[in-house]
Amino acid sequence: MSAQKDRWVSSFSFLLFCASSIPTDGSARVLQELSPQRYFSALQAGRASLAYFSHNVSPGAQPFLEQIENSAEALQEYGISVVKVNCPKEDVSRYCGKENALRKAYLFRGNMLIREFPTDALFDMDSIVANVLFALLFNEVKYVETLADLQNIENALKGKANMVFAYVPATGTAEHRAVMEAAFVYGTVYQFVLTTEATLLKDSSRDVPDVSSAWLVFCHCQRATDLAQPCRRTAMEQALTMLNIHRHLKLMGTPLVTEVAEDPEKVSTVHLQLGLPLVFILSQKETYEADRRTAEFVAWQLLGKAGVALLSRDLVDLNVLRRTNIALKTPDEGVPIKYLLLEDTDEVITLVKDKSKVKQIQEDEEEEEDEDEKENNNQDVQDDEVVEAVSRDKKRELPLEQIRVLTEETFHSALLETAQTVVLFYASWEAVSLAVLRSYTEVADHLEGIQGVLLSLVNCWDWPGICTEENITQFPTIKIYEKGERSVMYNGMWGTKELTSFIMLSRVSSPLKLATIDEAEGYLRGEFPSELSSYHHTALLGVFKTATSEAREAFEEAGNILSGHVMMGMYFEDDALALSRKYAVSPPALLLARGRGQSVESITLSKQSAQDMVQMIRYELLDIFPEITVQNLPHYLQLRKPFLILFSDGDIGPVESEEMLKLAKGRPQQAFVACWLNLKKTPVGRGILKAYFATIPSLPVLIWVNLHAGGQVFKFPSEQSIAEMNILSWLEKLKAGVEIPSSTLSDEDWKPPLPAYDFLQMMETTRPELPLHTSHRNGDTLEQHPPESPGGDTATRDEPSQETNAEKVMSPGRDLRGTAPRLAAREKQGKRHSEL
């Protein structure tokens, strides 16, 4: 017998010892032999005794007496003495004088007769102990014959106590004895109900067990309140023996989930003591409620098979990978705890039921690492560069300590905690989301120590309700929420610098209202609020007369739209006219200061609608002669104008720069975009030149291309110097159609080389019967149900009420959302898109 089994056998023996209420006489023989007079004079109130009256022992009664003597010691453990009463020949009393009375055994409590047993019903030790205890516990153990009787007892117990319902094919059997012995010990804690009716067994259970075998089920009625629903049940799967019943009831009495705040190696629970494994759900404070529900759901499924504990990473310093979310501790001594990354609760349940699964999962992970290493060595790449980058770096643990993970329970309360809450809505399986998440962690490092800013994230794959409510239609999405007020959505580049600038700029009112001319002048000189001192922004200042309310309101609305993207100020005091005259413009006007030391540009605000003003501001913010980069190219493409691009292998010379700047400033009605591209800073430019020409021409080279009309590419004559007049003359020839294009770009749409995956169709094909993240309806029940928590253990929490339990928000097979953030799927990367 194992050490674990020894412990709970000893525990049970101690319970039986405590249950004994009558001391022995101290005689060596347990079976006492007394005369009728001495027997009846020795009876004591409340003390039970089983007596057999006999004149002399006939050969036919000898086997019965042997069984009675064998049972004496077992009954004595329950405080029941066994006595053989020797009747004198001349005794003609009730118990000694009649022949049929001598063929019976009598059960007394004190001097009151409880039950008469025919000797042929007490055929062995099991039948004697079972029938005697059944008679003594007649009022404590309910015997039922019909389903209605069972339901009436259930309904009476709901909200009060739990029930143990047992079926035995016949009374007097070893199984009947085991149930009665358990009832003797646990009868004050649980209501025991017994039946021998096979029909009742079939009516009371969906999965009808074999009616030829005894069966026991624990009914969780204490937390039940709905009379229309049956109590939850957890069947005992082992044979019906006293030790197994004790073990089962011991497990049913333990808390559903144990909360742990110490090293798992030091944790010892009832489950481990009884030889069962313990599953740890690794949690963190941001997702505690979701993790708690996950742990409860798993515990329901594993009730009686394994224990479940909730282990907080915030309280215990675990030297394991952050991506692991499950730990498994077995009762075997010397076996280390296994830390694993599992995708859903089904895998956890399978892990416990199939012990070989642990080794298989670890072997799969090792094989996956080996294959990943081989793939990296072979330089096998994904078609999508973002997917490739994420795939190659997927084992890198991201530092998320400064970012709060939000759930359905914490999302709305988090928005009210600080003045500004930044939320990244992402999908844990989507490559761009994971790439942006890395930039987001770098932003968190840059903003460390900044007061009033909370960086957080929501995994829309885990919490679709939040993302639907917030109208998140694409991944990733970043929104900034001001405490109790509006939210601003980010639509810029996903680089760390751009994200940080957007967040910091959103902290300042847009537009920023300036009270004096000195403040307005300082604003144009770049004297921004202190938190923006390290960031370069073009300053826009709207100047309005007090009476120009319509233009001012449109400017304010435009400021709200452009919050985070543009630094906007507003001045509308009585002396606004004096300020505008200084810059040779009449209000309403817009003043632009592109940088310290540069002249202020002035523009009359003729647009009165907010949207028109937004478009005008965005256009005016564009550089006159910009350097084209990957980041700013989309802004200039949106203008849908021809490009005059100077390609240079490094910085352009001062002469070329001055000539091109004069050309850009004097361009008629801004008919084209004059710009330049540094091939050293933006190497993709070489690919562009290869698309325009067979070989890359000598640099610098000036190119005219109209991507939105015809796609013709013209090359400025290399023999001419890049001067304003030469370029204007060349442009006139292009307009007249004299010049021949060097090449013409294809007018085909730039579509993906292969069709995109239809993930929804793939999901429906693989598992059409199991929708994701669905909740149980009120009428749904689980095969296994929560036990009553006896309380008293400060390291545990009582089980939740029936109405708020895990099954309301969980569904079988759901993923382990809320635990350690799943930055990439555990499964190996699939084939490249081109291979499919």
PyMOL commands that set and color helices and strands:
alter all, ss='L'
color gray80, all
select helices_A, chain A and resi 3-19+36-42+59-76+100-103+119-121+125-136+147-157+174-186+198-204+242-252+264-266+270-273+285-301+345-353+356-377+385-392+411-414+431-446+464-469+496-506+517-524+530-532+549-561+576-582+610-621+633-637+654-665+668-670+684-692+724-736+759-766+802-804+806-808+833-835
alter helices_A, ss='H'
color red, helices_A
select strands_A, chain A and resi 32-34+48-54+80-86+104-109+112-118+141-143+163-167+191-195+215-220+232-235+258-260+278-283+307-312+326-329+338-340+404-405+420-426+453-459+477-482+487-490+512-513+539-543+567-571+589-593+601-604+643-648+673-678+701-705+712-715+743-744
alter strands_A, ss='S'
color yellow, strands_A
deselect
rebuild
show_as cartoon
